Amino acid sequence: MAKIREIYRCTECGAQSPHWRGQCPGCQAWNTLVAEARPSPSKGGAAARGSSGSSTRPRVLRDVADGDHRPFPSGLDALDRVLGRGLVPGASILVGGEPGIGKSTLLLQVAGAVAAQGRPVLYASGEESLPQIKARGERLGLLGPQLLAMATSRVEDVVDALESAPEAERPALAVVDSVQTLTSLEAEGLPGNVGQVRAVATTLQEACRRLGVALILVGHVTKDGVLAGPRLLEHMVDTVISLEGDRRQMFRLLRVFKNRFGPNEELLVFRMGGGGMELVDDPSTFFLGARDPALSGTAVVMAVDGQRPLAVEVQALVARTFLSIPRRAALGFDANRLHLLLAVLEKRLKLNFGQVDIYAKVGGGMRLQEPGLDLALVAAVLSSYYDVPLPERSIFWGEVDLNGQVRPVAAQAIRVAQARRLGFSPIVRPPSGDDDREDKAPGCVRTIAELQRRLFNRS
């Protein structure tokens, strides 16, 4: 039997080290080396590799057989559009998200929809028992003769179930929930450690690629919201999907971060209902809710997430403070952005915020990171400061630099088209420089001083 030796592997970049270090020698990250047991290579390893046959030898690329890799629908048209062409046989998809966000519910819905097309589906869970999976399937109305399920903590059981099935009855889709709960005999340690996660994912990928089965892996996330386990896992799969949202809110955001078969940075909005995850067909104004435009301190920003424009409310409250150091609070965006914009307003507009507390948030539980939020945030702060509501159907976007100038942002044409389709006016935005006629529109502003003068008649 091969000797077991211990090596240390970085959870960020996958680099190896024979002994523990505080800093990874590959990516220079700190405290990311984790011990794992690996078998030492045997003396006959090279000979064994050389006798593996012609499958490992180079071949003329044009002579390689294409095989049957035609994608098939997932049952959700919007998901097929986001993935590119649907579910591709032999491809692997990694789905991450916080506990309780709805990963298992959504994937069971996809499994049930594929099974309803007459294609066998295997749903393997290491977290739930079969009665629990059945109860959820009954609640969603997804139980059918083509939907198979198994509860196991061994990856070998899942591979055996796929390989032992007759070719005519072999599952077209395998859903594994989750990769952190399964163990492999090829690695040592507890479920979820670096070696086990990599071994489980590799075993499942090789089996599904060989058998032509589409694979969906569920992955846990850390407290920082990134996928747990080695970063190498994201490089191994073909598609990386993240399911985000606040568990106290009813909406969920499905983002595509990596996709070998379609576009990247796509976004879908789901609503968590009694029948599972329900797709929001037109999320453009979904996050506005029951907004009252007659109140001061609220503005609407046309944000773009991926290639999808979303109208989102930005709120600000400027109130007199009784503290020696005024409070500044931000929810839904980086607090440093609020501090920077307040400094620009004080410097360029000669305002004094030293005696007021300022609170700002993004409505609907959304979290925005794009620079187009700046102009809407400035408008909301000024609206609350002067206690003057903004025009009822106004909408804003633009980046504010340290000189108080408003700069154009990406996807300007998409934002303008969507704002006009939804009937917003005035459209307050920076000039793009591409179309002189558009840049002379009444809503174009070049500085925050111009914004202050137009909206509040202040100079």
GUDOBA-98268 format. One line per field, with one value per residue (C-alpha): residue number from 1; residue in one letter; x, y, z. Coordinates in Angstrom, 1 decimal. Layout:
BEGIN
k = [NUM | ...] $
r = [a | ...] $
x = [X | ...] $
y = [Y | ...] $
z = [Z | ...] $
***
This chain:
BEGIN
k = [1 | 2 | 3 | 4 | 5 | 6 | 7 | 8 | 9 | 10 | 11 | 12 | 13 | 14 | 15 | 16 | 17 | 18 | 19 | 20 | 21 | 22 | 23 | 24 | 25 | 26 | 27 | 28 | 29 | 30 | 31 | 32 | 33 | 34 | 35 | 36 | 37 | 38 | 39 | 40 | 41 | 42 | 43 | 44 | 45 | 46 | 47 | 48 | 49 | 50 | 51 | 52 | 53 | 54 | 55 | 56 | 57 | 58 | 59 | 60 | 61 | 62 | 63 | 64 | 65 | 66 | 67 | 68 | 69 | 70 | 71 | 72 | 73 | 74 | 75 | 76 | 77 | 78 | 79 | 80 | 81 | 82 | 83 | 84 | 85 | 86 | 87 | 88 | 89 | 90 | 91 | 92 | 93 | 94 | 95 | 96 | 97 | 98 | 99 | 100 | 101 | 102 | 103 | 104 | 105 | 106 | 107 | 108 | 109 | 110 | 111 | 112 | 113 | 114 | 115 | 116 | 117 | 118 | 119 | 120 | 121 | 122 | 123 | 124 | 125 | 126 | 127 | 128 | 129 | 130 | 131 | 132 | 133 | 134 | 135 | 136 | 137 | 138 | 139 | 140 | 141 | 142 | 143 | 144 | 145 | 146 | 147 | 148 | 149 | 150 | 151 | 152 | 153 | 154 | 155 | 156 | 157 | 158 | 159 | 160 | 161 | 162 | 163 | 164 | 165 | 166 | 167 | 168 | 169 | 170 | 171 | 172 | 173 | 174 | 175 | 176 | 177 | 178 | 179 | 180 | 181 | 182 | 183 | 184 | 185 | 186 | 187 | 188 | 189 | 190 | 191 | 192 | 193 | 194 | 195 | 196 | 197 | 198 | 199 | 200 | 201 | 202 | 203 | 204 | 205 | 206 | 207 | 208 | 209 | 210 | 211 | 212 | 213 | 214 | 215 | 216 | 217 | 218 | 219 | 220 | 221 | 222 | 223 | 224 | 225 | 226 | 227 | 228 | 229 | 230 | 231 | 232 | 233 | 234 | 235 | 236 | 237 | 238 | 239 | 240 | 241 | 242 | 243 | 244 | 245 | 246 | 247 | 248 | 249 | 250 | 251 | 252 | 253 | 254 | 255 | 256 | 257 | 258 | 259 | 260 | 261 | 262 | 263 | 264 | 265 | 266 | 267 | 268 | 269 | 270 | 271 | 272 | 273 | 274 | 275 | 276 | 277 | 278 | 279 | 280 | 281 | 282 | 283 | 284 | 285 | 286 | 287 | 288 | 289 | 290 | 291 | 292 | 293 | 294 | 295 | 296 | 297 | 298 | 299 | 300 | 301 | 302 | 303 | 304 | 305 | 306 | 307 | 308 | 309 | 310 | 311 | 312 | 313 | 314 | 315 | 316 | 317 | 318 | 319 | 320 | 321 | 322 | 323 | 324 | 325 | 326 | 327 | 328 | 329 | 330 | 331 | 332 | 333 | 334 | 335 | 336 | 337 | 338 | 339 | 340 | 341 | 342 | 343 | 344 | 345 | 346 | 347 | 348 | 349 | 350 | 351 | 352 | 353 | 354 | 355 | 356 | 357 | 358 | 359 | 360 | 361 | 362 | 363 | 364 | 365 | 366 | 367 | 368 | 369 | 370 | 371 | 372 | 373 | 374 | 375 | 376 | 377 | 378 | 379 | 380 | 381 | 382 | 383 | 384 | 385 | 386 | 387 | 388 | 389 | 390 | 391 | 392 | 393 | 394 | 395 | 396 | 397 | 398 | 399 | 400 | 401 | 402 | 403 | 404 | 405 | 406 | 407 | 408 | 409 | 410 | 411 | 412 | 413 | 414 | 415 | 416 | 417 | 418 | 419 | 420 | 421 | 422 | 423 | 424 | 425 | 426 | 427 | 428 | 429 | 430 | 431 | 432 | 433 | 434 | 435 | 436 | 437 | 438 | 439 | 440 | 441 | 442 | 443 | 444 | 445 | 446 | 447 | 448 | 449 | 450 | 451 | 452 | 453 | 454 | 455 | 456 | 457 | 458 | 459] $
r = [m | a | k | i | r | e | i | y | r | c | t | e | c | g | a | q | s | p | h | w | r | g | q | c | p | g | c | q | a | w | n | t | l | v | a | e | a | r | p | s | p | s | k | g | g | a | a | a | r | g | s | s | g | s | s | t | r | p | r | v | l | r | d | v | a | d | g | d | h | r | p | f | p | s | g | l | d | a | l | d | r | v | l | g | r | g | l | v | p | g | a | s | i | l | v | g | g | e | p | g | i | g | k | s | t | l | l | l | q | v | a | g | a | v | a | a | q | g | r | p | v | l | y | a | s | g | e | e | s | l | p | q | i | k | a | r | g | e | r | l | g | l | l | g | p | q | l | l | a | m | a | t | s | r | v | e | d | v | v | d | a | l | e | s | a | p | e | a | e | r | p | a | l | a | v | v | d | s | v | q | t | l | t | s | l | e | a | e | g | l | p | g | n | v | g | q | v | r | a | v | a | t | t | l | q | e | a | c | r | r | l | g | v | a | l | i | l | v | g | h | v | t | k | d | g | v | l | a | g | p | r | l | l | e | h | m | v | d | t | v | i | s | l | e | g | d | r | r | q | m | f | r | l | l | r | v | f | k | n | r | f | g | p | n | e | e | l | l | v | f | r | m | g | g | g | g | m | e | l | v | d | d | p | s | t | f | f | l | g | a | r | d | p | a | l | s | g | t | a | v | v | m | a | v | d | g | q | r | p | l | a | v | e | v | q | a | l | v | a | r | t | f | l | s | i | p | r | r | a | a | l | g | f | d | a | n | r | l | h | l | l | l | a | v | l | e | k | r | l | k | l | n | f | g | q | v | d | i | y | a | k | v | g | g | g | m | r | l | q | e | p | g | l | d | l | a | l | v | a | a | v | l | s | s | y | y | d | v | p | l | p | e | r | s | i | f | w | g | e | v | d | l | n | g | q | v | r | p | v | a | a | q | a | i | r | v | a | q | a | r | r | l | g | f | s | p | i | v | r | p | p | s | g | d | d | d | r | e | d | k | a | p | g | c | v | r | t | i | a | e | l | q | r | r | l | f | n | r | s] $
x = [0.0 | 1.3 | 2.7 | 0.7 | 2.5 | 1.3 | 1.5 | 0.0 | -2.2 | -3.4 | -7.2 | -7.0 | -4.8 | -4.1 | -0.4 | 1.4 | 4.1 | 5.9 | 5.6 | 3.4 | 4.0 | 2.2 | 2.2 | 1.3 | 4.3 | 2.0 | -0.5 | 1.1 | -2.1 | -1.8 | -3.0 | -4.4 | -2.2 | -4.2 | -2.8 | -4.0 | -2.8 | -1.7 | -0.4 | 3.2 | 3.6 | 4.6 | 7.6 | 5.5 | 3.5 | 5.3 | 5.0 | 1.3 | 0.7 | 2.6 | 0.5 | -2.9 | -3.6 | -4.1 | -6.6 | -3.8 | -1.9 | -2.1 | -4.6 | -5.5 | -8.1 | -10.3 | -10.5 | -11.9 | -15.5 | -18.0 | -20.2 | -23.7 | -23.4 | -26.5 | -27.9 | -31.3 | -33.7 | -33.7 | -37.5 | -36.9 | -36.6 | -34.9 | -32.3 | -31.6 | -31.0 | -28.6 | -26.7 | -26.4 | -28.0 | -29.5 | -27.9 | -25.0 | -24.3 | -20.9 | -20.7 | -20.6 | -22.3 | -21.3 | -24.1 | -23.2 | -25.2 | -25.8 | -27.7 | -31.4 | -31.2 | -33.1 | -30.4 | -32.0 | -35.5 | -34.4 | -32.4 | -35.2 | -37.5 | -35.0 | -34.6 | -38.4 | -38.8 | -36.1 | -37.8 | -41.1 | -39.6 | -39.1 | -35.4 | -34.2 | -32.7 | -30.7 | -30.9 | -28.2 | -28.2 | -25.7 | -27.6 | -31.2 | -32.8 | -35.1 | -38.3 | -37.2 | -36.5 | -39.9 | -41.8 | -40.2 | -41.0 | -44.6 | -44.9 | -43.6 | -45.6 | -42.5 | -42.7 | -42.6 | -41.4 | -38.2 | -37.0 | -34.7 | -33.2 | -30.6 | -29.3 | -25.6 | -22.3 | -20.1 | -19.3 | -18.7 | -22.4 | -23.3 | -20.9 | -22.1 | -25.7 | -24.7 | -22.5 | -24.8 | -27.9 | -28.6 | -27.7 | -31.4 | -32.2 | -29.1 | -29.8 | -29.4 | -28.8 | -27.2 | -27.7 | -25.3 | -26.3 | -23.7 | -20.0 | -18.9 | -21.0 | -19.6 | -16.4 | -14.1 | -12.0 | -9.2 | -8.7 | -8.4 | -9.9 | -13.4 | -16.0 | -15.5 | -11.7 | -9.6 | -8.6 | -12.0 | -13.7 | -11.3 | -11.4 | -15.2 | -15.5 | -12.9 | -14.5 | -18.0 | -16.7 | -14.8 | -17.7 | -20.3 | -18.0 | -17.4 | -21.1 | -22.4 | -24.4 | -24.9 | -23.7 | -24.9 | -22.8 | -24.1 | -21.3 | -21.3 | -20.1 | -18.0 | -19.1 | -17.6 | -20.0 | -17.4 | -17.5 | -16.0 | -13.2 | -10.3 | -10.5 | -9.4 | -13.0 | -14.2 | -11.6 | -12.6 | -16.3 | -17.8 | -20.2 | -20.3 | -23.6 | -24.3 | -27.7 | -27.8 | -30.3 | -31.4 | -33.2 | -35.5 | -36.5 | -38.7 | -36.4 | -33.3 | -30.7 | -29.1 | -25.8 | -23.6 | -19.9 | -18.4 | -19.8 | -18.1 | -21.3 | -22.9 | -22.6 | -21.1 | -22.4 | -26.1 | -28.8 | -32.2 | -34.5 | -36.6 | -39.4 | -39.6 | -43.2 | -45.3 | -44.7 | -40.9 | -38.8 | -40.9 | -39.2 | -39.8 | -40.4 | -39.7 | -37.6 | -37.0 | -39.2 | -39.5 | -37.2 | -39.1 | -42.0 | -44.6 | -42.4 | -43.9 | -42.1 | -43.7 | -41.2 | -37.9 | -34.7 | -35.5 | -34.2 | -34.3 | -31.1 | -31.1 | -28.5 | -27.1 | -26.3 | -24.6 | -26.6 | -29.9 | -31.1 | -32.9 | -34.6 | -33.8 | -34.7 | -31.9 | -32.9 | -31.1 | -31.9 | -30.1 | -31.1 | -29.7 | -27.2 | -26.7 | -23.4 | -19.9 | -19.1 | -22.0 | -23.0 | -22.7 | -24.4 | -24.7 | -26.8 | -26.6 | -23.4 | -19.9 | -19.9 | -16.6 | -18.4 | -20.8 | -18.0 | -16.2 | -19.4 | -20.1 | -16.6 | -17.1 | -20.4 | -18.9 | -15.9 | -17.6 | -21.0 | -19.9 | -22.2 | -21.7 | -22.5 | -20.7 | -24.0 | -26.1 | -26.3 | -26.5 | -28.0 | -28.3 | -29.5 | -30.5 | -34.2 | -35.6 | -32.6 | -30.5 | -26.7 | -25.1 | -21.5 | -21.5 | -20.3 | -23.6 | -25.0 | -23.1 | -25.4 | -28.6 | -27.0 | -26.0 | -29.5 | -31.1 | -28.7 | -29.4 | -33.1 | -33.2 | -30.8 | -33.1 | -36.2 | -37.4 | -38.7 | -37.2 | -39.4 | -41.9 | -40.7 | -37.0 | -34.2 | -30.5 | -27.1 | -23.5 | -20.2 | -19.1 | -15.4 | -13.4 | -13.7 | -17.5 | -17.8 | -20.3 | -18.7 | -20.4 | -20.7 | -20.9 | -24.1 | -25.3 | -27.5 | -29.1 | -30.0 | -31.4 | -33.6 | -34.9 | -35.6 | -37.6 | -39.5 | -40.6 | -41.7 | -39.1 | -38.6 | -36.4 | -33.5 | -30.7 | -27.4 | -23.9 | -23.2 | -21.7 | -19.9 | -21.1 | -24.2 | -24.2 | -28.0 | -28.5 | -25.9 | -27.9 | -31.0 | -32.4 | -31.5 | -27.7 | -25.6 | -21.8 | -21.2 | -23.0 | -23.2 | -25.3 | -27.5 | -28.0 | -29.0 | -31.4 | -33.2 | -33.1 | -32.5 | -29.4 | -26.1] $
y = [0.0 | 3.5 | 5.6 | 8.5 | 11.8 | 15.2 | 18.2 | 21.7 | 23.2 | 26.8 | 27.2 | 30.3 | 29.3 | 25.5 | 25.9 | 23.2 | 23.3 | 20.5 | 22.2 | 24.8 | 28.5 | 31.6 | 33.0 | 31.0 | 30.8 | 31.1 | 33.9 | 35.5 | 35.1 | 34.7 | 31.7 | 29.8 | 26.7 | 23.6 | 20.2 | 17.2 | 13.7 | 12.5 | 9.1 | 9.0 | 8.0 | 4.4 | 3.3 | 1.8 | 4.9 | 6.1 | 2.7 | 2.5 | 5.9 | 5.0 | 1.9 | 3.6 | 3.4 | 5.8 | 8.0 | 10.0 | 10.4 | 13.6 | 13.4 | 15.6 | 17.9 | 17.9 | 14.0 | 14.0 | 12.7 | 15.4 | 12.9 | 13.7 | 16.9 | 18.7 | 20.7 | 20.0 | 22.5 | 22.8 | 23.5 | 27.2 | 29.3 | 32.2 | 29.8 | 28.3 | 31.8 | 32.6 | 29.4 | 29.9 | 26.8 | 24.9 | 21.9 | 20.4 | 16.7 | 16.1 | 19.8 | 20.7 | 23.6 | 24.9 | 26.6 | 28.5 | 30.5 | 31.0 | 28.4 | 28.7 | 31.0 | 28.4 | 26.4 | 23.0 | 24.3 | 25.8 | 22.7 | 20.3 | 22.4 | 22.1 | 18.4 | 18.0 | 20.0 | 18.0 | 14.7 | 16.0 | 16.0 | 12.2 | 12.4 | 10.5 | 12.7 | 11.7 | 13.9 | 12.9 | 14.6 | 14.4 | 16.8 | 15.5 | 12.1 | 10.6 | 11.4 | 15.0 | 15.3 | 13.6 | 16.0 | 19.0 | 17.4 | 16.9 | 20.4 | 21.6 | 19.1 | 17.6 | 13.9 | 11.8 | 8.4 | 9.9 | 11.7 | 9.5 | 10.4 | 9.0 | 10.0 | 9.2 | 10.7 | 8.6 | 9.8 | 6.3 | 5.5 | 8.3 | 7.2 | 3.6 | 4.7 | 6.5 | 3.7 | 0.8 | 2.2 | 0.8 | 3.3 | 3.8 | 4.6 | 6.5 | 9.9 | 12.9 | 15.2 | 14.6 | 17.1 | 16.7 | 18.6 | 19.3 | 18.8 | 19.6 | 16.8 | 13.9 | 12.0 | 10.0 | 7.0 | 8.7 | 11.3 | 11.4 | 13.7 | 14.9 | 16.0 | 19.5 | 19.8 | 20.8 | 17.3 | 15.8 | 18.6 | 18.3 | 14.5 | 14.4 | 17.1 | 15.4 | 12.0 | 13.3 | 15.3 | 12.5 | 10.1 | 12.5 | 13.6 | 10.0 | 9.0 | 12.2 | 13.3 | 17.0 | 17.7 | 20.3 | 20.7 | 22.7 | 24.5 | 26.2 | 29.7 | 31.3 | 34.2 | 36.6 | 35.2 | 33.4 | 29.7 | 27.6 | 25.1 | 25.4 | 28.1 | 25.4 | 24.1 | 27.2 | 26.6 | 22.9 | 23.5 | 25.0 | 27.3 | 29.1 | 30.4 | 32.3 | 32.6 | 35.7 | 37.7 | 38.4 | 35.5 | 38.0 | 39.3 | 37.4 | 37.9 | 36.0 | 37.0 | 34.4 | 35.6 | 33.8 | 34.6 | 32.1 | 30.3 | 28.4 | 28.0 | 31.4 | 35.0 | 36.0 | 38.4 | 37.5 | 38.0 | 36.5 | 37.6 | 35.1 | 35.5 | 32.9 | 31.8 | 28.9 | 27.0 | 27.4 | 29.9 | 31.9 | 33.9 | 37.6 | 38.2 | 41.9 | 42.9 | 46.4 | 48.1 | 45.1 | 46.7 | 50.0 | 48.5 | 50.9 | 54.0 | 57.4 | 60.0 | 62.9 | 62.4 | 64.1 | 62.1 | 59.4 | 59.0 | 56.3 | 55.0 | 53.0 | 50.4 | 47.8 | 44.3 | 42.3 | 43.3 | 43.8 | 47.3 | 47.7 | 50.7 | 50.8 | 53.3 | 55.1 | 56.7 | 59.3 | 60.9 | 64.1 | 64.9 | 67.2 | 65.5 | 65.8 | 64.0 | 65.5 | 63.3 | 63.0 | 59.6 | 58.2 | 55.0 | 53.1 | 50.0 | 48.2 | 49.9 | 50.7 | 53.1 | 54.6 | 55.8 | 57.8 | 59.4 | 60.3 | 61.9 | 63.9 | 65.3 | 66.3 | 68.0 | 69.9 | 71.1 | 71.8 | 73.0 | 74.8 | 72.8 | 72.1 | 68.6 | 68.9 | 69.3 | 66.6 | 62.8 | 61.2 | 57.8 | 56.2 | 52.9 | 51.1 | 50.1 | 46.6 | 44.9 | 45.2 | 45.7 | 47.8 | 48.3 | 50.1 | 53.7 | 54.8 | 55.0 | 58.2 | 60.7 | 59.2 | 59.2 | 62.8 | 63.8 | 61.9 | 63.5 | 67.0 | 66.3 | 65.4 | 68.2 | 70.9 | 68.8 | 69.2 | 66.1 | 65.3 | 65.3 | 62.5 | 60.5 | 61.5 | 58.9 | 59.3 | 57.7 | 58.8 | 58.7 | 61.7 | 62.3 | 64.2 | 67.5 | 67.3 | 66.4 | 63.8 | 61.2 | 58.7 | 55.0 | 51.7 | 50.7 | 54.2 | 53.4 | 50.5 | 52.7 | 55.4 | 53.0 | 51.3 | 54.6 | 55.8 | 52.5 | 52.8 | 56.4 | 58.2 | 61.9 | 63.8 | 61.4 | 63.0 | 61.6 | 62.7 | 63.3 | 60.4 | 62.3 | 59.9 | 61.8 | 65.6 | 65.7 | 63.4 | 65.2 | 68.5 | 66.9 | 68.8 | 66.0 | 66.0 | 67.4 | 67.8 | 68.8 | 68.4 | 72.2 | 72.1 | 69.4 | 71.5 | 74.5 | 72.7 | 70.6 | 73.0 | 76.5 | 76.9 | 78.2] $
z = [0.0 | -0.8 | 1.9 | 3.2 | 3.3 | 4.4 | 2.2 | 2.5 | -0.2 | -0.5 | -0.4 | -2.7 | -5.6 | -5.0 | -4.7 | -2.7 | -0.1 | 1.7 | 5.0 | 6.6 | 5.9 | 7.1 | 3.6 | 0.4 | -1.9 | -5.0 | -4.4 | -1.3 | 0.7 | 4.5 | 6.5 | 3.6 | 3.7 | 4.9 | 5.6 | 3.5 | 3.2 | -0.3 | -1.3 | -2.4 | -6.1 | -6.5 | -8.5 | -11.2 | -11.7 | -14.8 | -16.5 | -15.6 | -17.2 | -20.3 | -20.8 | -20.5 | -24.2 | -27.0 | -25.1 | -23.6 | -26.8 | -28.9 | -31.8 | -34.7 | -33.4 | -36.6 | -36.4 | -32.9 | -32.8 | -31.6 | -29.6 | -28.5 | -26.5 | -27.6 | -24.7 | -23.3 | -21.5 | -17.8 | -17.7 | -16.9 | -20.1 | -18.3 | -16.7 | -20.2 | -21.6 | -18.7 | -19.1 | -22.9 | -24.4 | -21.4 | -19.7 | -21.6 | -21.2 | -19.4 | -18.3 | -14.6 | -12.8 | -9.3 | -7.4 | -4.2 | -1.7 | 2.0 | 4.1 | 3.7 | 0.6 | -1.5 | -3.4 | -2.7 | -3.5 | -6.8 | -7.9 | -6.9 | -9.1 | -12.0 | -11.4 | -11.4 | -14.6 | -16.4 | -15.2 | -16.4 | -19.9 | -19.7 | -18.9 | -15.8 | -13.0 | -10.0 | -6.9 | -4.4 | -1.0 | 1.8 | 4.0 | 3.9 | 4.3 | 1.6 | 3.6 | 3.9 | 0.1 | -0.6 | 1.7 | -0.1 | -3.5 | -2.6 | -1.4 | -4.8 | -6.7 | -8.4 | -7.7 | -10.9 | -12.1 | -13.7 | -10.5 | -8.5 | -5.2 | -2.8 | 0.6 | 1.0 | 2.3 | 0.0 | -3.5 | -4.6 | -4.1 | -6.4 | -9.1 | -8.8 | -9.2 | -12.5 | -13.9 | -12.9 | -14.7 | -18.2 | -20.9 | -21.8 | -18.1 | -17.3 | -15.7 | -18.0 | -15.0 | -11.6 | -8.7 | -5.8 | -2.6 | -1.5 | -2.4 | 1.2 | 2.7 | 0.6 | 1.3 | -1.1 | -0.3 | -2.4 | 0.3 | 4.0 | 6.6 | 7.5 | 4.9 | 3.7 | 4.0 | 1.0 | 0.0 | 0.3 | -1.6 | -4.5 | -4.6 | -4.5 | -7.3 | -9.4 | -9.1 | -10.0 | -12.9 | -14.4 | -14.1 | -15.5 | -18.4 | -19.3 | -19.1 | -20.7 | -17.6 | -16.8 | -13.3 | -10.8 | -7.6 | -4.6 | -2.7 | 0.7 | 1.1 | 3.8 | 6.1 | 3.5 | 0.8 | -1.3 | -2.1 | 0.6 | -0.2 | -2.6 | -5.3 | -7.6 | -7.5 | -9.4 | -12.1 | -12.5 | -13.3 | -16.5 | -14.9 | -11.5 | -10.2 | -7.0 | -5.4 | -3.2 | -1.1 | 2.4 | 4.0 | 5.6 | 2.1 | -0.4 | -3.4 | -4.5 | -7.1 | -9.3 | -10.8 | -13.3 | -12.6 | -15.0 | -18.1 | -20.8 | -22.8 | -22.6 | -21.4 | -18.0 | -15.4 | -16.1 | -13.5 | -12.7 | -10.0 | -8.1 | -5.5 | -2.8 | -2.6 | -1.3 | -4.5 | -4.4 | -6.3 | -8.8 | -11.5 | -11.7 | -15.4 | -15.4 | -12.4 | -13.7 | -11.1 | -8.7 | -6.1 | -6.0 | -4.0 | -2.6 | -3.0 | -2.2 | -4.5 | -2.6 | 0.4 | 0.5 | 0.7 | -1.9 | -5.4 | -8.1 | -9.7 | -12.9 | -12.0 | -14.3 | -12.9 | -15.7 | -18.7 | -16.8 | -15.9 | -12.6 | -11.1 | -7.4 | -4.7 | -2.8 | 0.5 | 2.6 | 5.9 | 7.1 | 10.7 | 13.4 | 15.7 | 19.4 | 19.4 | 19.3 | 16.3 | 13.8 | 12.7 | 9.2 | 8.3 | 4.9 | 4.1 | 0.8 | -0.4 | 0.7 | 3.6 | 2.3 | -0.8 | 1.4 | 3.3 | 0.0 | -1.5 | 1.6 | 1.6 | -2.1 | -1.3 | 1.6 | -0.5 | -3.8 | -2.7 | 0.5 | 2.7 | 6.4 | 7.5 | 10.8 | 12.8 | 11.2 | 11.2 | 7.7 | 7.1 | 3.6 | 2.3 | -0.9 | -0.8 | -1.2 | 0.5 | -2.6 | -2.5 | -5.2 | -6.0 | -9.3 | -9.6 | -11.3 | -7.8 | -6.9 | -8.6 | -7.1 | -3.7 | -4.0 | -5.1 | -2.2 | 0.4 | -1.0 | -1.1 | 2.6 | 3.5 | 1.9 | 2.7 | -0.9 | -2.7 | -6.1 | -9.3 | -9.1 | -12.2 | -12.1 | -12.3 | -11.8 | -12.6 | -12.9 | -11.2 | -9.1 | -9.0 | -6.3 | -8.3 | -8.2 | -11.9 | -13.1 | -15.3 | -17.6 | -16.6 | -18.5 | -20.4 | -20.8 | -23.8 | -22.0 | -19.0 | -21.2 | -23.2 | -20.1 | -18.3 | -21.3 | -21.6 | -18.0 | -18.4 | -16.2 | -16.8 | -16.3 | -16.9 | -14.9 | -16.2 | -17.4 | -21.0 | -22.8 | -25.5 | -28.2 | -29.3 | -29.3 | -29.6 | -26.6 | -24.5 | -24.9 | -23.4 | -20.4 | -17.9 | -18.7 | -15.9 | -15.8 | -12.2 | -8.9 | -8.7 | -11.9 | -10.3 | -7.2 | -9.3 | -11.5 | -8.8 | -5.8 | -7.3 | -5.2 | -6.3] $
***
